[in-house]
Amino acid sequence: MRRDAVVVGGGIAGLVAARGLAAAGRDVLLLEGSPQVGGKLRTAEVAGLTVDVGAEAMLARRPEGVALAEELGAAVVNPTPATSAVWSRGALRTMPRSLMGVPLDLDQLAATEVLSPEGLARASTEATTPVDDDVSVGDLVAARLGDELVDRLVEPLLGGVYAGHARRISAAAAVPQLLAMARRGGLLEQAAGVPTSGAPVFAALPGGMGRLPALVADGAGFEVRTSATVRALRRTSTGWALTVGPTVAAETVEADAVVLATPAPATARLLGEVLPDAAAGLGAVEAASVAVVTLAFRAQDVPDALFDRSGFLVPPVERRTIKASTFSFAKWAWVRDLDPDVVVLRTSLGRHREEATLRAADEGLVRVSLADLAALVGITARPVDTHVQRWGGALPQYAVGHLERVARVRAAVGSQPGLAVCGAAYDGVGIPAVIGSARRAVASLTGAE
């Protein structure tokens, strides 16, 4: 079998890449190793309600996600006015406005009492230190504003995005705006001048972000094969050859062009013989595993005060098992409208290099989630239904030097005609960034701008 183009990986990156190549007139085959496409975008039924059990929102201030939804004719909704919070120093406290933990308003930070008086005093007196080419977010902020601000604000915010640790995540890759500010001078002075925007930060699809994969694939003009694991990739005199399927019944698929939209470890394996240096670079990208526990309660069993909260983050320093909880029923009007008598919320567990938590059985993850919810926000009732979704190796970690590593990988891949890579391991883990990565891969193969 021969195709113009083969896309390996059926997450949102692979689907967008396949759609783009098909729109450019290519005969495209998408190969996905698991039984379904969509990657970390997935819905499931909980208490008879269909809700997200993977990513449940996308950044609205980065255009690719919202633009794709509009291109597909899908409605986009924004969160309700419910406020987010952080559990800190024995109480649920309103999340202060910040740039990844760097306060935009010191008076507001003080009013929240997220920090101790000593921590607040340190954060209010910035020590302007020189900045290296790249540095971890945690080390950058701690040197300027103190360890407590990192422990109680930066850590939970970065943990929510990457399931990682602030002192291991690259500032250049994760928060380039913050690094640029540090190079210009004081963070506090510049942060205070950041204009307040009324535009929503997040957006979603009514019915769940898990609807997006099917919308991308439907009618896009490319073929999808699931349960089709690609085991090897090699260069031929006319393009590329892929070995697909089990060793006892392997099939060879030839293509003029190949897009690898797989996680970094899988991409590294496929590039091992073709581009060993690129494979080594991708093999060094670590990943965090996480679990999302979805819980449905009777509305009357949830404290009234929580209906005004979109959820909360938990700093590692608090030594709780969950790292966050999203009150879907309060954050998204479409979730609340599914059944007024039932409320749905989620907890998130698992951080980079701390996967021991996830070794518990599903019942254990539900149990510790309920224990933390009871202790932190007063939900003591038994849920009417639960669902546990595990995401192994789901979130690549952007270590210091990540941008240079990605540049080297892309330069090596770009030296091979008809080969491109995309996905969450390169330019950002959020949905818009991944879409942008896929479109960059398509452009590299088609010559489109």
KOLVOSE-571121 format. One record per residue (C-alpha): residue in three letters; y, z, x. Coordinates in steps of 0.001 Angstrom, whole numbers, plus 500000, padded with zeros to 6 digits. Example, Ala and Ser with C-alpha at 12.3 -4.5 7.8 and 13.67 -1.06 7.14 Angstrom:
BEGIN
ALA495500507800512300SER498940507140513670
END
This chain:
BEGIN
MET500000500000500000ARG503478499157501255ARG506865500234499900ASP510453499591500866ALA511011503332501124VAL508979506520500861VAL510568509905500238VAL508455512896501255GLY509269516014499251GLY510127516366495584GLY512720519105495623ILE516260518288494539ALA516984516733497965GLY514049514346497728LEU514769513457494116VAL518416512670494825ALA517463510648497906ALA514887508662495928ARG517383508030493149GLY519976506834495646LEU517582504469497401ALA516382503065494091ALA519993502503493028ALA520456500531496257GLY517680498185495166ARG514804499674497151ASP511224499953495865VAL510778503721496258LEU507772506026496170LEU508302509799496176LEU505396511928497404GLU505245515622496508GLY502481517866497803SER502561520395494952PRO501608519718491316GLN505236519385490185VAL508602518242491450GLY511753520337491457GLY511311522639494430LYS513211525864493862LEU514602524625490537ARG512157525748487878THR512093527225484392ALA509415529359482738GLU508880530980479370VAL509577534721479188ALA509342536498475835GLY509289533078474218LEU512555532067475904THR512831529304478502VAL514891530537481459ASP515353529822485152VAL512949531489487554GLY514430529775490617ALA518036528923491432GLU520122529640488333ALA523561528390489371MET525423526066491702LEU528813526284493340ALA531406524634491132ARG534042524487493881ARG531897522117495932PRO531779518831493996GLU528318517332494518GLY526419519390491935VAL528871519089489069ALA529403515396489868LEU525658514750489723ALA525412516479486353GLU528254514327485036GLU526578511202486427LEU523421512154484519GLY525338512829481315ALA524469516524481370ALA526803519216480113VAL527944521873482566VAL528756525464481662ASN530450528251483581PRO529692531974483609THR531212534339481094PRO534064536683482170ALA531503539408482936THR532223541040486301SER529913541386489283ALA529281544645491069VAL527783546219494161TRP525766549430494252SER527414551542496925ARG527714555205497708GLY525943556404494581ALA527597554233491944LEU527887550728490554ARG531288549497491751THR533220546363490837MET532933543731493551PRO536324543359495272ARG537731539891495872SER536784538754499342LEU535916535895501638MET532262536743502337GLY533188540410502521VAL536596540131504211PRO538936541670501620LEU541668539550500104ASP543413542665498772LEU543132545988500604ASP544494547957497652GLN541816546499495403LEU539166547291497996ALA540387550883498122ALA540335551178494334THR536676550146494133GLU535601552947496498VAL532882550679497893LEU533751552076501333SER534129555669502441PRO537641556827503385GLU536675556425507041GLY535262552950506465LEU538346551920504521ALA540645553176507280ARG538724551171509857ALA538720548031507686SER542466548377507162THR543178548392510896GLU541980545118512301ALA541066544838515951THR541879541266516920THR539131540191519298PRO538481536799520909VAL535919534567519213ASP533127532638520918ASP532156529118519939ASP529695530632517503VAL528879534203516594SER527009535901513797VAL528983536682510648GLY528146540366510958ASP529196540669514592LEU532441538810513904VAL533462541002510977ALA532230544257512520ALA534303543689515669ARG537402543049513573LEU537005545363510575GLY534185547780511293ASP530482548259510695GLU530778549838507260LEU532461546787505752VAL529612544674507117ASP526942547063505851ARG528347547460502342LEU529938544077501566VAL529039541354504043GLU525324542209504127PRO524704542114500367LEU526773538952499916LEU524936537057502655GLY521655538566501511GLY522254537084498083VAL522713533588499518TYR520307533475502459ALA518071536535501950GLY519020537136505565HIS520919539579507749ALA524600539338508552ARG524117539987512252ARG521702537060512575ILE523444534379510510SER525801531906512165ALA529438532121511154ALA529974528470512125ALA527179527350509792ALA527498529825506923VAL531223530667506727PRO533150528164508862GLN536423529045507104LEU536083532638508316LEU535432531553511889ALA538441529220511826MET540634532061510576ALA539405534369513347ARG540309531796515963ARG543843531555514560GLY544486535293514507GLY544078538265512176LEU541627537995509294LEU543370540457506990GLU546758538776507161GLN545300535344506505ALA542961536581503769ALA545878538189501945GLY547497534747501795VAL544489533009500240PRO545724531781496854THR544070533103493720SER542254530372491836GLY541386530466488181ALA538726527804488635PRO535167529006488085VAL533164529651491244PHE529788528793489690ALA528380526355487156ALA525020525697485543LEU523258523533483013PRO522746525000479543GLY519031525508479265GLY518765526214482985MET519191524588486369GLY515451523960486176ARG516272521037483876LEU518006519153486700PRO514932517690488484ALA513679515909485366LEU517156514586484654VAL517375513134488170ALA513924511559487994ASP513964510197484439GLY514792506506484327ALA515872506432487975GLY513581503560488884PHE511303505205491443GLU507649506236491317VAL506633509882491671ARG503229511053492843THR502498514776492805SER499650516651494538ALA500077514060497282THR500371515885500591VAL501615513816503524ARG499583514826506570ALA500863512512509274LEU503661510090510117ARG503550507388512780ARG505647504478513906THR504256500951513441SER505446497558514612THR506940496924511166GLY508116500363510110TRP506244503550509277ALA502775504625508200LEU502077507854506326THR498688509489505923VAL498465510907502398GLY495889513094500713PRO492883515151501841THR491108514251505055VAL487972513252503128ALA489912510726501062ALA492996509919503116GLU495205506982502146THR497684505108504317VAL501055504223502819GLU503329501922504823ALA507084501746504413ASP510148500164505927ALA512022503465505634VAL511059507123505279VAL513116510130504182LEU511667513529505050ALA513024515903502416THR510581518682503247PRO511222522240504513ALA511834522577508236PRO508256523618509189ALA506698520686507317THR509232518243508752ALA508533519587512238ARG504813518952511797LEU505375515382510638LEU507747514664513542GLY505513516298516149GLU504228513061517664VAL507121510782516742LEU510005512982517917PRO508715516099519696ASP512195517376520627ALA513415517150517029ALA510182518787515896ALA510753521664518295GLY514290522132517017LEU513178522262513395GLY510228524461514282ALA512682527077515533VAL514359527340512106GLU512979530507510526ALA512851531102506775ALA512873534030504363SER510441534495501503VAL511697535961498246ALA510485536842494774VAL512352536623491492VAL511218539079488825THR512371538165485320LEU512378540939482737ALA512974540706478984PHE514069543809477056ARG515020544550473489ALA518809544336473341GLN519016547844471870ASP517281549253474963VAL519943548087477440PRO523038550280477988ASP526151548835476347ALA528145548993479585LEU525887546385481175PHE526914543693478694ASP530195543411480603ARG528450542999483985SER527013539759485359GLY524826541711487753PHE525002543593491018LEU524092543421494695VAL522410546144496712PRO523249546591500429PRO520224547153502703VAL521832550425503831GLU521105551819500331ARG517363551532501069ARG516358550198497672THR513616547624497140ILE515580545090495102LYS518473543350496814ALA520164542102493649SER519919541875489901THR521397539147487720PHE522121540069484122SER521441536583482772PHE522116537750479214ALA525675538721480168LYS526390536064482797TRP525412533004480755ALA526312532570477092TRP523477530074476642VAL520918532716477658ARG522374535280475264ASP522319532747472435LEU518571532120472816ASP517736535318470924PRO520379537983470177ASP517665540636469929VAL516258540007473400VAL518065540240476736VAL516826538635479938LEU517678539766483448ARG516319539134486946THR515791541082490107SER515502539567493571LEU513351540976496356GLY512663540000499948ARG514705539528503103HIS514149537643506332ARG511509539305508515GLU510981541960505838GLU508285540246503814ALA506111543355503617THR507735544129500264LEU506305540919498843ARG502713541789499743ALA502516543888496596ALA500808542395493553ASP502984541019490775GLU502580544268488861GLY503878546151491885LEU507008543988492109VAL507662544606488420ARG507130548341488890VAL509576548717491786SER512113546530489986LEU511964548762486937ALA512242551890489085ASP515385550599490796LEU516928549437487517ALA516308552848486001ALA517844554657488960LEU520835552374489456VAL521884551178485984GLY519975553337483527ILE517519550848482043THR514498553027481314ALA512725551117478536ARG509565549100478998PRO510183545348479028VAL508754543215476250ASP507717540581478804THR507844539927482548HIS507463537010484932VAL507134537005488728GLN508013533891490716ARG507321533925494437TRP509155531553496768GLY507406531539500125GLY509571530418503043ALA512211529348500552LEU515447530090502380PRO516040528693505888GLN517945531024508197TYR521024529623509923ALA520883531456513244VAL523728531362515766GLY523747527848517220HIS522420526271514018LEU525012523496513898GLU524191522378517427ARG520476522414516627VAL521013520271513529ALA523185517834515464ARG520441517390518061VAL517806516854515381ARG519921514303513543ALA520735512437516762ALA517026512170517565VAL516106511091514047GLY518971508600514008SER517555506931517106GLN514564505800515022PRO515425502930512647GLY514400503587509067LEU514060507377509375ALA516202510133507857VAL515948513833507036CYS517583516009504391GLY517216519333502615ALA518271522958502773ALA517597523323506497TYR520630521323507588ASP524041521670505927GLY523720524512503431VAL521147526136501163GLY523049525738497882ILE522410522941495396PRO525632520978496111ALA525053521136499876VAL521476519924499474ILE522634517054497259GLY525198516149499920SER522467516218502559ALA520350513801500513ARG523227511395500021ARG523959511463503729ALA520340510485504397VAL520565507587501943ALA523794506380503510SER522208506421506960LEU519480504072505718THR521533501785503529GLY524764501624505505ALA526698502833502459GLU529741505010502947
END
